[in-house]
Amino acid sequence: MTIKEFLVELQDSLQREDELLLEMALRELPEWDSLAMMSIVVLFDKHFGQKLLFSDFEKFKTVKDLVQKAGLL
């Protein structure tokens, strides 16, 4: 998966219409809530075989942090 493909998957998971940029702060996104986090847990499990815990989300500050966790940067 490329970074661009990941961003599209992430955008779908967040049910967001606007494009995501790496430098965007997650907490500033209106779509960033517990449901979005659950969708991201599923995304990482399905595409990367990674089991994320909700405590992992404390480390994620920007979209770039998620891309790095996915191993795409």
mmCIF file as Biopython writes it, N, C-alpha, C and O atoms, coordinates in Angstrom:
data_model
#
loop_
_atom_site.group_PDB
_atom_site.id
_atom_site.type_symbol
_atom_site.label_atom_id
_atom_site.label_alt_id
_atom_site.label_comp_id
_atom_site.label_asym_id
_atom_site.label_entity_id
_atom_site.label_seq_id
_atom_site.pdbx_PDB_ins_code
_atom_site.Cartn_x
_atom_site.Cartn_y
_atom_site.Cartn_z
_atom_site.occupancy
_atom_site.B_iso_or_equiv
_atom_site.auth_seq_id
_atom_site.auth_asym_id
_atom_site.pdbx_PDB_model_num
ATOM 1   N N  . MET A ? 1  ? 0.855   -1.170 0.000  1.0 0.0 1  A 1 
ATOM 2   C CA . MET A ? 1  ? 0.000   0.000  0.000  1.0 0.0 1  A 1 
ATOM 3   C C  . MET A ? 1  ? 0.905   1.238  0.000  1.0 0.0 1  A 1 
ATOM 4   O O  . MET A ? 1  ? 1.908   1.293  0.712  1.0 0.0 1  A 1 
ATOM 5   N N  . THR A ? 2  ? 0.532   2.213  -0.803 1.0 0.0 2  A 1 
ATOM 6   C CA . THR A ? 2  ? 1.272   3.470  -0.843 1.0 0.0 2  A 1 
ATOM 7   C C  . THR A ? 2  ? 0.714   4.441  0.203  1.0 0.0 2  A 1 
ATOM 8   O O  . THR A ? 2  ? -0.352  4.215  0.775  1.0 0.0 2  A 1 
ATOM 9   N N  . ILE A ? 3  ? 1.450   5.515  0.436  1.0 0.0 3  A 1 
ATOM 10  C CA . ILE A ? 3  ? 0.964   6.539  1.369  1.0 0.0 3  A 1 
ATOM 11  C C  . ILE A ? 3  ? -0.349  7.115  0.866  1.0 0.0 3  A 1 
ATOM 12  O O  . ILE A ? 3  ? -1.283  7.315  1.642  1.0 0.0 3  A 1 
ATOM 13  N N  . LYS A ? 4  ? -0.420  7.381  -0.427 1.0 0.0 4  A 1 
ATOM 14  C CA . LYS A ? 4  ? -1.649  7.949  -1.001 1.0 0.0 4  A 1 
ATOM 15  C C  . LYS A ? 4  ? -2.835  7.001  -0.795 1.0 0.0 4  A 1 
ATOM 16  O O  . LYS A ? 4  ? -3.923  7.438  -0.421 1.0 0.0 4  A 1 
ATOM 17  N N  . GLU A ? 5  ? -2.626  5.716  -1.037 1.0 0.0 5  A 1 
ATOM 18  C CA . GLU A ? 5  ? -3.693  4.728  -0.833 1.0 0.0 5  A 1 
ATOM 19  C C  . GLU A ? 5  ? -4.101  4.668  0.642  1.0 0.0 5  A 1 
ATOM 20  O O  . GLU A ? 5  ? -5.284  4.567  0.965  1.0 0.0 5  A 1 
ATOM 21  N N  . PHE A ? 6  ? -3.108  4.731  1.529  1.0 0.0 6  A 1 
ATOM 22  C CA . PHE A ? 6  ? -3.396  4.727  2.957  1.0 0.0 6  A 1 
ATOM 23  C C  . PHE A ? 6  ? -4.233  5.942  3.348  1.0 0.0 6  A 1 
ATOM 24  O O  . PHE A ? 6  ? -5.194  5.823  4.108  1.0 0.0 6  A 1 
ATOM 25  N N  . LEU A ? 7  ? -3.867  7.099  2.829  1.0 0.0 7  A 1 
ATOM 26  C CA . LEU A ? 7  ? -4.613  8.321  3.160  1.0 0.0 7  A 1 
ATOM 27  C C  . LEU A ? 7  ? -6.059  8.231  2.685  1.0 0.0 7  A 1 
ATOM 28  O O  . LEU A ? 7  ? -6.964  8.723  3.357  1.0 0.0 7  A 1 
ATOM 29  N N  . VAL A ? 8  ? -6.279  7.608  1.536  1.0 0.0 8  A 1 
ATOM 30  C CA . VAL A ? 8  ? -7.647  7.423  1.036  1.0 0.0 8  A 1 
ATOM 31  C C  . VAL A ? 8  ? -8.406  6.462  1.960  1.0 0.0 8  A 1 
ATOM 32  O O  . VAL A ? 8  ? -9.563  6.715  2.295  1.0 0.0 8  A 1 
ATOM 33  N N  . GLU A ? 9  ? -7.762  5.365  2.372  1.0 0.0 9  A 1 
ATOM 34  C CA . GLU A ? 9  ? -8.394  4.420  3.310  1.0 0.0 9  A 1 
ATOM 35  C C  . GLU A ? 9  ? -8.703  5.100  4.642  1.0 0.0 9  A 1 
ATOM 36  O O  . GLU A ? 9  ? -9.769  4.901  5.224  1.0 0.0 9  A 1 
ATOM 37  N N  . LEU A ? 10 ? -7.752  5.903  5.109  1.0 0.0 10 A 1 
ATOM 38  C CA . LEU A ? 10 ? -7.941  6.620  6.363  1.0 0.0 10 A 1 
ATOM 39  C C  . LEU A ? 10 ? -9.083  7.621  6.251  1.0 0.0 10 A 1 
ATOM 40  O O  . LEU A ? 10 ? -9.899  7.753  7.163  1.0 0.0 10 A 1 
ATOM 41  N N  . GLN A ? 11 ? -9.131  8.316  5.137  1.0 0.0 11 A 1 
ATOM 42  C CA . GLN A ? 11 ? -10.204 9.280  4.885  1.0 0.0 11 A 1 
ATOM 43  C C  . GLN A ? 11 ? -11.563 8.566  4.909  1.0 0.0 11 A 1 
ATOM 44  O O  . GLN A ? 11 ? -12.531 9.073  5.476  1.0 0.0 11 A 1 
ATOM 45  N N  . ASP A ? 12 ? -11.618 7.396  4.292  1.0 0.0 12 A 1 
ATOM 46  C CA . ASP A ? 12 ? -12.859 6.602  4.305  1.0 0.0 12 A 1 
ATOM 47  C C  . ASP A ? 12 ? -13.211 6.156  5.729  1.0 0.0 12 A 1 
ATOM 48  O O  . ASP A ? 12 ? -14.372 6.196  6.135  1.0 0.0 12 A 1 
ATOM 49  N N  . SER A ? 13 ? -12.192 5.731  6.476  1.0 0.0 13 A 1 
ATOM 50  C CA . SER A ? 13 ? -12.423 5.286  7.847  1.0 0.0 13 A 1 
ATOM 51  C C  . SER A ? 13 ? -12.967 6.408  8.721  1.0 0.0 13 A 1 
ATOM 52  O O  . SER A ? 13 ? -13.789 6.179  9.608  1.0 0.0 13 A 1 
ATOM 53  N N  . LEU A ? 14 ? -12.498 7.614  8.458  1.0 0.0 14 A 1 
ATOM 54  C CA . LEU A ? 14 ? -12.953 8.775  9.221  1.0 0.0 14 A 1 
ATOM 55  C C  . LEU A ? 14 ? -14.267 9.344  8.691  1.0 0.0 14 A 1 
ATOM 56  O O  . LEU A ? 14 ? -14.849 10.249 9.289  1.0 0.0 14 A 1 
ATOM 57  N N  . GLN A ? 15 ? -14.729 8.803  7.560  1.0 0.0 15 A 1 
ATOM 58  C CA . GLN A ? 15 ? -15.924 9.308  6.880  1.0 0.0 15 A 1 
ATOM 59  C C  . GLN A ? 15 ? -15.776 10.806 6.623  1.0 0.0 15 A 1 
ATOM 60  O O  . GLN A ? 15 ? -16.666 11.606 6.913  1.0 0.0 15 A 1 
ATOM 61  N N  . ARG A ? 16 ? -14.615 11.149 6.068  1.0 0.0 16 A 1 
ATOM 62  C CA . ARG A ? 16 ? -14.253 12.534 5.814  1.0 0.0 16 A 1 
ATOM 63  C C  . ARG A ? 16 ? -14.281 12.798 4.322  1.0 0.0 16 A 1 
ATOM 64  O O  . ARG A ? 16 ? -13.784 11.988 3.539  1.0 0.0 16 A 1 
ATOM 65  N N  . GLU A ? 17 ? -14.850 13.911 3.922  1.0 0.0 17 A 1 
ATOM 66  C CA . GLU A ? 17 ? -14.912 14.266 2.509  1.0 0.0 17 A 1 
ATOM 67  C C  . GLU A ? 17 ? -13.640 14.962 2.039  1.0 0.0 17 A 1 
ATOM 68  O O  . GLU A ? 17 ? -13.195 14.750 0.911  1.0 0.0 17 A 1 
ATOM 69  N N  . ASP A ? 18 ? -13.056 15.790 2.898  1.0 0.0 18 A 1 
ATOM 70  C CA . ASP A ? 18 ? -11.872 16.558 2.524  1.0 0.0 18 A 1 
ATOM 71  C C  . ASP A ? 18 ? -10.621 15.696 2.605  1.0 0.0 18 A 1 
ATOM 72  O O  . ASP A ? 18 ? -10.526 14.778 3.420  1.0 0.0 18 A 1 
ATOM 73  N N  . GLU A ? 19 ? -9.666  16.014 1.740  1.0 0.0 19 A 1 
ATOM 74  C CA . GLU A ? 19 ? -8.394  15.293 1.684  1.0 0.0 19 A 1 
ATOM 75  C C  . GLU A ? 19 ? -7.615  15.450 2.988  1.0 0.0 19 A 1 
ATOM 76  O O  . GLU A ? 19 ? -7.649  16.506 3.620  1.0 0.0 19 A 1 
ATOM 77  N N  . LEU A ? 20 ? -6.925  14.406 3.373  1.0 0.0 20 A 1 
ATOM 78  C CA . LEU A ? 20 ? -6.069  14.445 4.557  1.0 0.0 20 A 1 
ATOM 79  C C  . LEU A ? 20 ? -4.641  14.783 4.150  1.0 0.0 20 A 1 
ATOM 80  O O  . LEU A ? 20 ? -4.158  14.336 3.110  1.0 0.0 20 A 1 
ATOM 81  N N  . LEU A ? 21 ? -3.976  15.573 4.976  1.0 0.0 21 A 1 
ATOM 82  C CA . LEU A ? 21 ? -2.580  15.917 4.761  1.0 0.0 21 A 1 
ATOM 83  C C  . LEU A ? 21 ? -1.772  15.399 5.938  1.0 0.0 21 A 1 
ATOM 84  O O  . LEU A ? 21 ? -2.288  15.305 7.051  1.0 0.0 21 A 1 
ATOM 85  N N  . LEU A ? 22 ? -0.520  15.064 5.705  1.0 0.0 22 A 1 
ATOM 86  C CA . LEU A ? 22 ? 0.320   14.467 6.742  1.0 0.0 22 A 1 
ATOM 87  C C  . LEU A ? 22 ? 0.441   15.337 7.983  1.0 0.0 22 A 1 
ATOM 88  O O  . LEU A ? 22 ? 0.488   14.820 9.099  1.0 0.0 22 A 1 
ATOM 89  N N  . GLU A ? 23 ? 0.492   16.643 7.803  1.0 0.0 23 A 1 
ATOM 90  C CA . GLU A ? 23 ? 0.727   17.535 8.940  1.0 0.0 23 A 1 
ATOM 91  C C  . GLU A ? 23 ? -0.533  17.860 9.750  1.0 0.0 23 A 1 
ATOM 92  O O  . GLU A ? 23 ? -0.451  18.582 10.743 1.0 0.0 23 A 1 
ATOM 93  N N  . MET A ? 24 ? -1.677  17.347 9.350  1.0 0.0 24 A 1 
ATOM 94  C CA . MET A ? 24 ? -2.923  17.643 10.063 1.0 0.0 24 A 1 
ATOM 95  C C  . MET A ? 24 ? -2.917  17.025 11.457 1.0 0.0 24 A 1 
ATOM 96  O O  . MET A ? 24 ? -2.576  15.855 11.628 1.0 0.0 24 A 1 
ATOM 97  N N  . ALA A ? 25 ? -3.298  17.822 12.445 1.0 0.0 25 A 1 
ATOM 98  C CA . ALA A ? 25 ? -3.427  17.334 13.821 1.0 0.0 25 A 1 
ATOM 99  C C  . ALA A ? 25 ? -4.728  16.548 13.945 1.0 0.0 25 A 1 
ATOM 100 O O  . ALA A ? 25 ? -5.797  17.038 13.582 1.0 0.0 25 A 1 
ATOM 101 N N  . LEU A ? 26 ? -4.629  15.347 14.451 1.0 0.0 26 A 1 
ATOM 102 C CA . LEU A ? 26 ? -5.803  14.478 14.546 1.0 0.0 26 A 1 
ATOM 103 C C  . LEU A ? 26 ? -6.884  15.068 15.440 1.0 0.0 26 A 1 
ATOM 104 O O  . LEU A ? 26 ? -8.066  15.008 15.100 1.0 0.0 26 A 1 
ATOM 105 N N  . ARG A ? 27 ? -6.501  15.630 16.562 1.0 0.0 27 A 1 
ATOM 106 C CA . ARG A ? 27 ? -7.482  16.173 17.511 1.0 0.0 27 A 1 
ATOM 107 C C  . ARG A ? 27 ? -8.240  17.382 16.961 1.0 0.0 27 A 1 
ATOM 108 O O  . ARG A ? 27 ? -9.282  17.759 17.495 1.0 0.0 27 A 1 
ATOM 109 N N  . GLU A ? 28 ? -7.723  17.976 15.912 1.0 0.0 28 A 1 
ATOM 110 C CA . GLU A ? 28 ? -8.398  19.125 15.310 1.0 0.0 28 A 1 
ATOM 111 C C  . GLU A ? 28 ? -9.388  18.711 14.224 1.0 0.0 28 A 1 
ATOM 112 O O  . GLU A ? 28 ? -10.141 19.543 13.718 1.0 0.0 28 A 1 
ATOM 113 N N  . LEU A ? 29 ? -9.387  17.433 13.867 1.0 0.0 29 A 1 
ATOM 114 C CA . LEU A ? 29 ? -10.327 16.945 12.861 1.0 0.0 29 A 1 
ATOM 115 C C  . LEU A ? 29 ? -11.691 16.726 13.507 1.0 0.0 29 A 1 
ATOM 116 O O  . LEU A ? 29 ? -11.786 16.041 14.525 1.0 0.0 29 A 1 
ATOM 117 N N  . PRO A ? 30 ? -12.742 17.294 12.933 1.0 0.0 30 A 1 
ATOM 118 C CA . PRO A ? 30 ? -14.083 17.112 13.519 1.0 0.0 30 A 1 
ATOM 119 C C  . PRO A ? 30 ? -14.492 15.638 13.585 1.0 0.0 30 A 1 
ATOM 120 O O  . PRO A ? 30 ? -15.288 15.246 14.438 1.0 0.0 30 A 1 
ATOM 121 N N  . GLU A ? 31 ? -13.943 14.829 12.682 1.0 0.0 31 A 1 
ATOM 122 C CA . GLU A ? 31 ? -14.318 13.416 12.608 1.0 0.0 31 A 1 
ATOM 123 C C  . GLU A ? 31 ? -13.572 12.558 13.635 1.0 0.0 31 A 1 
ATOM 124 O O  . GLU A ? 31 ? -13.897 11.383 13.801 1.0 0.0 31 A 1 
ATOM 125 N N  . TRP A ? 32 ? -12.588 13.121 14.322 1.0 0.0 32 A 1 
ATOM 126 C CA . TRP A ? 32 ? -11.752 12.350 15.242 1.0 0.0 32 A 1 
ATOM 127 C C  . TRP A ? 32 ? -12.515 12.095 16.542 1.0 0.0 32 A 1 
ATOM 128 O O  . TRP A ? 32 ? -12.652 12.984 17.382 1.0 0.0 32 A 1 
ATOM 129 N N  . ASP A ? 33 ? -13.005 10.874 16.689 1.0 0.0 33 A 1 
ATOM 130 C CA . ASP A ? 33 ? -13.739 10.477 17.883 1.0 0.0 33 A 1 
ATOM 131 C C  . ASP A ? 33 ? -13.517 8.985  18.128 1.0 0.0 33 A 1 
ATOM 132 O O  . ASP A ? 33 ? -12.745 8.351  17.408 1.0 0.0 33 A 1 
ATOM 133 N N  . SER A ? 34 ? -14.168 8.432  19.109 1.0 0.0 34 A 1 
ATOM 134 C CA . SER A ? 34 ? -13.944 7.025  19.447 1.0 0.0 34 A 1 
ATOM 135 C C  . SER A ? 34 ? -14.379 6.091  18.316 1.0 0.0 34 A 1 
ATOM 136 O O  . SER A ? 34 ? -13.768 5.040  18.127 1.0 0.0 34 A 1 
ATOM 137 N N  . LEU A ? 35 ? -15.398 6.444  17.578 1.0 0.0 35 A 1 
ATOM 138 C CA . LEU A ? 35 ? -15.824 5.626  16.439 1.0 0.0 35 A 1 
ATOM 139 C C  . LEU A ? 35 ? -14.752 5.622  15.359 1.0 0.0 35 A 1 
ATOM 140 O O  . LEU A ? 35 ? -14.482 4.584  14.755 1.0 0.0 35 A 1 
ATOM 141 N N  . ALA A ? 36 ? -14.137 6.780  15.113 1.0 0.0 36 A 1 
ATOM 142 C CA . ALA A ? 36 ? -13.053 6.866  14.139 1.0 0.0 36 A 1 
ATOM 143 C C  . ALA A ? 36 ? -11.883 5.991  14.586 1.0 0.0 36 A 1 
ATOM 144 O O  . ALA A ? 36 ? -11.267 5.308  13.767 1.0 0.0 36 A 1 
ATOM 145 N N  . MET A ? 37 ? -11.583 6.013  15.864 1.0 0.0 37 A 1 
ATOM 146 C CA . MET A ? 37 ? -10.483 5.193  16.391 1.0 0.0 37 A 1 
ATOM 147 C C  . MET A ? 37 ? -10.761 3.714  16.194 1.0 0.0 37 A 1 
ATOM 148 O O  . MET A ? 37 ? -9.858  2.952  15.847 1.0 0.0 37 A 1 
ATOM 149 N N  . MET A ? 38 ? -11.993 3.304  16.410 1.0 0.0 38 A 1 
ATOM 150 C CA . MET A ? 38 ? -12.359 1.902  16.182 1.0 0.0 38 A 1 
ATOM 151 C C  . MET A ? 38 ? -12.179 1.528  14.714 1.0 0.0 38 A 1 
ATOM 152 O O  . MET A ? 38 ? -11.718 0.430  14.404 1.0 0.0 38 A 1 
ATOM 153 N N  . SER A ? 39 ? -12.538 2.434  13.819 1.0 0.0 39 A 1 
ATOM 154 C CA . SER A ? 39 ? -12.369 2.182  12.386 1.0 0.0 39 A 1 
ATOM 155 C C  . SER A ? 39 ? -10.893 2.049  12.029 1.0 0.0 39 A 1 
ATOM 156 O O  . SER A ? 39 ? -10.528 1.242  11.174 1.0 0.0 39 A 1 
ATOM 157 N N  . ILE A ? 40 ? -10.049 2.839  12.680 1.0 0.0 40 A 1 
ATOM 158 C CA . ILE A ? 40 ? -8.613  2.780  12.416 1.0 0.0 40 A 1 
ATOM 159 C C  . ILE A ? 40 ? -8.017  1.488  12.966 1.0 0.0 40 A 1 
ATOM 160 O O  . ILE A ? 40 ? -7.096  0.928  12.371 1.0 0.0 40 A 1 
ATOM 161 N N  . VAL A ? 41 ? -8.533  1.013  14.094 1.0 0.0 41 A 1 
ATOM 162 C CA . VAL A ? 41 ? -8.098  -0.280 14.625 1.0 0.0 41 A 1 
ATOM 163 C C  . VAL A ? 41 ? -8.372  -1.366 13.586 1.0 0.0 41 A 1 
ATOM 164 O O  . VAL A ? 41 ? -7.517  -2.216 13.337 1.0 0.0 41 A 1 
ATOM 165 N N  . VAL A ? 42 ? -9.545  -1.341 12.987 1.0 0.0 42 A 1 
ATOM 166 C CA . VAL A ? 42 ? -9.919  -2.319 11.957 1.0 0.0 42 A 1 
ATOM 167 C C  . VAL A ? 42 ? -9.024  -2.154 10.723 1.0 0.0 42 A 1 
ATOM 168 O O  . VAL A ? 42 ? -8.569  -3.145 10.153 1.0 0.0 42 A 1 
ATOM 169 N N  . LEU A ? 43 ? -8.775  -0.925 10.315 1.0 0.0 43 A 1 
ATOM 170 C CA . LEU A ? 43 ? -7.925  -0.649 9.152  1.0 0.0 43 A 1 
ATOM 171 C C  . LEU A ? 43 ? -6.529  -1.245 9.342  1.0 0.0 43 A 1 
ATOM 172 O O  . LEU A ? 43 ? -6.009  -1.903 8.441  1.0 0.0 43 A 1 
ATOM 173 N N  . PHE A ? 44 ? -5.927  -1.021 10.499 1.0 0.0 44 A 1 
ATOM 174 C CA . PHE A ? 44 ? -4.580  -1.534 10.758 1.0 0.0 44 A 1 
ATOM 175 C C  . PHE A ? 44 ? -4.568  -3.051 10.850 1.0 0.0 44 A 1 
ATOM 176 O O  . PHE A ? 44 ? -3.621  -3.686 10.386 1.0 0.0 44 A 1 
ATOM 177 N N  . ASP A ? 45 ? -5.590  -3.637 11.432 1.0 0.0 45 A 1 
ATOM 178 C CA . ASP A ? 45 ? -5.664  -5.092 11.530 1.0 0.0 45 A 1 
ATOM 179 C C  . ASP A ? 45 ? -5.815  -5.704 10.145 1.0 0.0 45 A 1 
ATOM 180 O O  . ASP A ? 45 ? -5.125  -6.667 9.809  1.0 0.0 45 A 1 
ATOM 181 N N  . LYS A ? 46 ? -6.702  -5.156 9.353  1.0 0.0 46 A 1 
ATOM 182 C CA . LYS A ? 46 ? -7.011  -5.702 8.031  1.0 0.0 46 A 1 
ATOM 183 C C  . LYS A ? 46 ? -5.842  -5.561 7.060  1.0 0.0 46 A 1 
ATOM 184 O O  . LYS A ? 46 ? -5.493  -6.521 6.374  1.0 0.0 46 A 1 
ATOM 185 N N  . HIS A ? 47 ? -5.238  -4.384 6.995  1.0 0.0 47 A 1 
ATOM 186 C CA . HIS A ? 47 ? -4.219  -4.121 5.970  1.0 0.0 47 A 1 
ATOM 187 C C  . HIS A ? 47 ? -2.782  -4.364 6.426  1.0 0.0 47 A 1 
ATOM 188 O O  . HIS A ? 47 ? -1.905  -4.610 5.598  1.0 0.0 47 A 1 
ATOM 189 N N  . PHE A ? 48 ? -2.534  -4.296 7.727  1.0 0.0 48 A 1 
ATOM 190 C CA . PHE A ? 48 ? -1.155  -4.379 8.198  1.0 0.0 48 A 1 
ATOM 191 C C  . PHE A ? 48 ? -0.934  -5.474 9.240  1.0 0.0 48 A 1 
ATOM 192 O O  . PHE A ? 48 ? 0.196   -5.697 9.676  1.0 0.0 48 A 1 
ATOM 193 N N  . GLY A ? 49 ? -2.001  -6.154 9.636  1.0 0.0 49 A 1 
ATOM 194 C CA . GLY A ? 49 ? -1.874  -7.211 10.623 1.0 0.0 49 A 1 
ATOM 195 C C  . GLY A ? 49 ? -1.422  -6.711 11.986 1.0 0.0 49 A 1 
ATOM 196 O O  . GLY A ? 49 ? -0.850  -7.464 12.773 1.0 0.0 49 A 1 
ATOM 197 N N  . GLN A ? 50 ? -1.681  -5.435 12.263 1.0 0.0 50 A 1 
ATOM 198 C CA . GLN A ? 50 ? -1.280  -4.836 13.536 1.0 0.0 50 A 1 
ATOM 199 C C  . GLN A ? 50 ? -2.503  -4.690 14.441 1.0 0.0 50 A 1 
ATOM 200 O O  . GLN A ? 50 ? -3.563  -4.223 14.023 1.0 0.0 50 A 1 
ATOM 201 N N  . LYS A ? 51 ? -2.323  -5.097 15.665 1.0 0.0 51 A 1 
ATOM 202 C CA . LYS A ? 51 ? -3.381  -4.959 16.669 1.0 0.0 51 A 1 
ATOM 203 C C  . LYS A ? 51 ? -3.118  -3.684 17.461 1.0 0.0 51 A 1 
ATOM 204 O O  . LYS A ? 51 ? -2.224  -3.652 18.307 1.0 0.0 51 A 1 
ATOM 205 N N  . LEU A ? 52 ? -3.878  -2.650 17.197 1.0 0.0 52 A 1 
ATOM 206 C CA . LEU A ? 52 ? -3.734  -1.397 17.933 1.0 0.0 52 A 1 
ATOM 207 C C  . LEU A ? 52 ? -4.598  -1.442 19.183 1.0 0.0 52 A 1 
ATOM 208 O O  . LEU A ? 52 ? -5.694  -2.002 19.185 1.0 0.0 52 A 1 
ATOM 209 N N  . LEU A ? 53 ? -4.082  -0.843 20.234 1.0 0.0 53 A 1 
ATOM 210 C CA . LEU A ? 53 ? -4.843  -0.673 21.462 1.0 0.0 53 A 1 
ATOM 211 C C  . LEU A ? 53 ? -5.252  0.791  21.558 1.0 0.0 53 A 1 
ATOM 212 O O  . LEU A ? 53 ? -4.622  1.657  20.951 1.0 0.0 53 A 1 
ATOM 213 N N  . PHE A ? 54 ? -6.287  1.063  22.307 1.0 0.0 54 A 1 
ATOM 214 C CA . PHE A ? 54 ? -6.702  2.461  22.429 1.0 0.0 54 A 1 
ATOM 215 C C  . PHE A ? 54 ? -5.623  3.297  23.103 1.0 0.0 54 A 1 
ATOM 216 O O  . PHE A ? 54 ? -5.551  4.506  22.884 1.0 0.0 54 A 1 
ATOM 217 N N  . SER A ? 55 ? -4.781  2.663  23.923 1.0 0.0 55 A 1 
ATOM 218 C CA . SER A ? 55 ? -3.662  3.398  24.525 1.0 0.0 55 A 1 
ATOM 219 C C  . SER A ? 55 ? -2.646  3.839  23.473 1.0 0.0 55 A 1 
ATOM 220 O O  . SER A ? 55 ? -1.918  4.808  23.687 1.0 0.0 55 A 1 
ATOM 221 N N  . ASP A ? 56 ? -2.588  3.134  22.338 1.0 0.0 56 A 1 
ATOM 222 C CA . ASP A ? 56 ? -1.697  3.541  21.242 1.0 0.0 56 A 1 
ATOM 223 C C  . ASP A ? 56 ? -2.084  4.910  20.695 1.0 0.0 56 A 1 
ATOM 224 O O  . ASP A ? 56 ? -1.234  5.648  20.196 1.0 0.0 56 A 1 
ATOM 225 N N  . PHE A ? 57 ? -3.346  5.240  20.788 1.0 0.0 57 A 1 
ATOM 226 C CA . PHE A ? 57 ? -3.830  6.486  20.197 1.0 0.0 57 A 1 
ATOM 227 C C  . PHE A ? 57 ? -3.324  7.724  20.935 1.0 0.0 57 A 1 
ATOM 228 O O  . PHE A ? 57 ? -3.370  8.828  20.392 1.0 0.0 57 A 1 
ATOM 229 N N  . GLU A ? 58 ? -2.849  7.551  22.153 1.0 0.0 58 A 1 
ATOM 230 C CA . GLU A ? 58 ? -2.269  8.680  22.882 1.0 0.0 58 A 1 
ATOM 231 C C  . GLU A ? 58 ? -1.006  9.177  22.203 1.0 0.0 58 A 1 
ATOM 232 O O  . GLU A ? 58 ? -0.649  10.347 22.338 1.0 0.0 58 A 1 
ATOM 233 N N  . LYS A ? 59 ? -0.323  8.295  21.472 1.0 0.0 59 A 1 
ATOM 234 C CA . LYS A ? 59 ? 0.927   8.634  20.781 1.0 0.0 59 A 1 
ATOM 235 C C  . LYS A ? 59 ? 0.684   9.311  19.438 1.0 0.0 59 A 1 
ATOM 236 O O  . LYS A ? 59 ? 1.561   10.005 18.925 1.0 0.0 59 A 1 
ATOM 237 N N  . PHE A ? 60 ? -0.482  9.118  18.876 1.0 0.0 60 A 1 
ATOM 238 C CA . PHE A ? 60 ? -0.779  9.647  17.550 1.0 0.0 60 A 1 
ATOM 239 C C  . PHE A ? 60 ? -1.240  11.093 17.649 1.0 0.0 60 A 1 
ATOM 240 O O  . PHE A ? 60 ? -2.320  11.371 18.169 1.0 0.0 60 A 1 
ATOM 241 N N  . LYS A ? 61 ? -0.435  12.000 17.157 1.0 0.0 61 A 1 
ATOM 242 C CA . LYS A ? 61 ? -0.759  13.429 17.192 1.0 0.0 61 A 1 
ATOM 243 C C  . LYS A ? 61 ? -1.185  13.951 15.826 1.0 0.0 61 A 1 
ATOM 244 O O  . LYS A ? 61 ? -2.060  14.811 15.729 1.0 0.0 61 A 1 
ATOM 245 N N  . THR A ? 62 ? -0.558  13.423 14.760 1.0 0.0 62 A 1 
ATOM 246 C CA . THR A ? 62 ? -0.842  13.887 13.402 1.0 0.0 62 A 1 
ATOM 247 C C  . THR A ? 62 ? -1.154  12.699 12.492 1.0 0.0 62 A 1 
ATOM 248 O O  . THR A ? 62 ? -0.951  11.542 12.859 1.0 0.0 62 A 1 
ATOM 249 N N  . VAL A ? 63 ? -1.642  13.010 11.324 1.0 0.0 63 A 1 
ATOM 250 C CA . VAL A ? 63 ? -1.878  11.977 10.309 1.0 0.0 63 A 1 
ATOM 251 C C  . VAL A ? 63 ? -0.562  11.257 10.004 1.0 0.0 63 A 1 
ATOM 252 O O  . VAL A ? 63 ? -0.547  10.044 9.793  1.0 0.0 63 A 1 
ATOM 253 N N  . LYS A ? 64 ? 0.520   11.997 9.983  1.0 0.0 64 A 1 
ATOM 254 C CA . LYS A ? 64 ? 1.840   11.416 9.711  1.0 0.0 64 A 1 
ATOM 255 C C  . LYS A ? 64 ? 2.191   10.326 10.720 1.0 0.0 64 A 1 
ATOM 256 O O  . LYS A ? 64 ? 2.824   9.336  10.353 1.0 0.0 64 A 1 
ATOM 257 N N  . ASP A ? 65 ? 1.799   10.484 11.966 1.0 0.0 65 A 1 
ATOM 258 C CA . ASP A ? 65 ? 2.059   9.467  12.989 1.0 0.0 65 A 1 
ATOM 259 C C  . ASP A ? 65 ? 1.393   8.141  12.620 1.0 0.0 65 A 1 
ATOM 260 O O  . ASP A ? 65 ? 1.967   7.072  12.829 1.0 0.0 65 A 1 
ATOM 261 N N  . LEU A ? 66 ? 0.199   8.214  12.078 1.0 0.0 66 A 1 
ATOM 262 C CA . LEU A ? 66 ? -0.499  6.988  11.637 1.0 0.0 66 A 1 
ATOM 263 C C  . LEU A ? 66 ? 0.201   6.360  10.443 1.0 0.0 66 A 1 
ATOM 264 O O  . LEU A ? 66 ? 0.324   5.138  10.359 1.0 0.0 66 A 1 
ATOM 265 N N  . VAL A ? 67 ? 0.660   7.198  9.520  1.0 0.0 67 A 1 
ATOM 266 C CA . VAL A ? 67 ? 1.386   6.699  8.340  1.0 0.0 67 A 1 
ATOM 267 C C  . VAL A ? 67 ? 2.669   6.008  8.780  1.0 0.0 67 A 1 
ATOM 268 O O  . VAL A ? 67 ? 3.026   4.958  8.246  1.0 0.0 67 A 1 
ATOM 269 N N  . GLN A ? 68 ? 3.357   6.591  9.744  1.0 0.0 68 A 1 
ATOM 270 C CA . GLN A ? 68 ? 4.590   5.980  10.247 1.0 0.0 68 A 1 
ATOM 271 C C  . GLN A ? 68 ? 4.298   4.664  10.954 1.0 0.0 68 A 1 
ATOM 272 O O  . GLN A ? 68 ? 5.040   3.697  10.782 1.0 0.0 68 A 1 
ATOM 273 N N  . LYS A ? 69 ? 3.239   4.609  11.741 1.0 0.0 69 A 1 
ATOM 274 C CA . LYS A ? 69 ? 2.865   3.376  12.431 1.0 0.0 69 A 1 
ATOM 275 C C  . LYS A ? 69 ? 2.563   2.270  11.429 1.0 0.0 69 A 1 
ATOM 276 O O  . LYS A ? 69 ? 2.832   1.097  11.688 1.0 0.0 69 A 1 
ATOM 277 N N  . ALA A ? 70 ? 2.005   2.648  10.284 1.0 0.0 70 A 1 
ATOM 278 C CA . ALA A ? 70 ? 1.703   1.691  9.228  1.0 0.0 70 A 1 
ATOM 279 C C  . ALA A ? 70 ? 2.970   1.215  8.508  1.0 0.0 70 A 1 
ATOM 280 O O  . ALA A ? 70 ? 2.934   0.258  7.735  1.0 0.0 70 A 1 
ATOM 281 N N  . GLY A ? 71 ? 4.090   1.900  8.776  1.0 0.0 71 A 1 
ATOM 282 C CA . GLY A ? 71 ? 5.354   1.514  8.152  1.0 0.0 71 A 1 
ATOM 283 C C  . GLY A ? 71 ? 5.517   2.025  6.738  1.0 0.0 71 A 1 
ATOM 284 O O  . GLY A ? 71 ? 6.283   1.469  5.951  1.0 0.0 71 A 1 
ATOM 285 N N  . LEU A ? 72 ? 4.801   3.078  6.420  1.0 0.0 72 A 1 
ATOM 286 C CA . LEU A ? 72 ? 4.844   3.614  5.061  1.0 0.0 72 A 1 
ATOM 287 C C  . LEU A ? 72 ? 5.808   4.779  4.907  1.0 0.0 72 A 1 
ATOM 288 O O  . LEU A ? 72 ? 6.036   5.251  3.793  1.0 0.0 72 A 1 
ATOM 289 N N  . LEU A ? 73 ? 6.374   5.248  6.008  1.0 0.0 73 A 1 
ATOM 290 C CA . LEU A ? 73 ? 7.377   6.334  5.981  1.0 0.0 73 A 1 
ATOM 291 C C  . LEU A ? 73 ? 8.642   5.858  6.639  1.0 0.0 73 A 1 
ATOM 292 O O  . LEU A ? 73 ? 9.613   6.610  6.726  1.0 0.0 73 A 1 
#
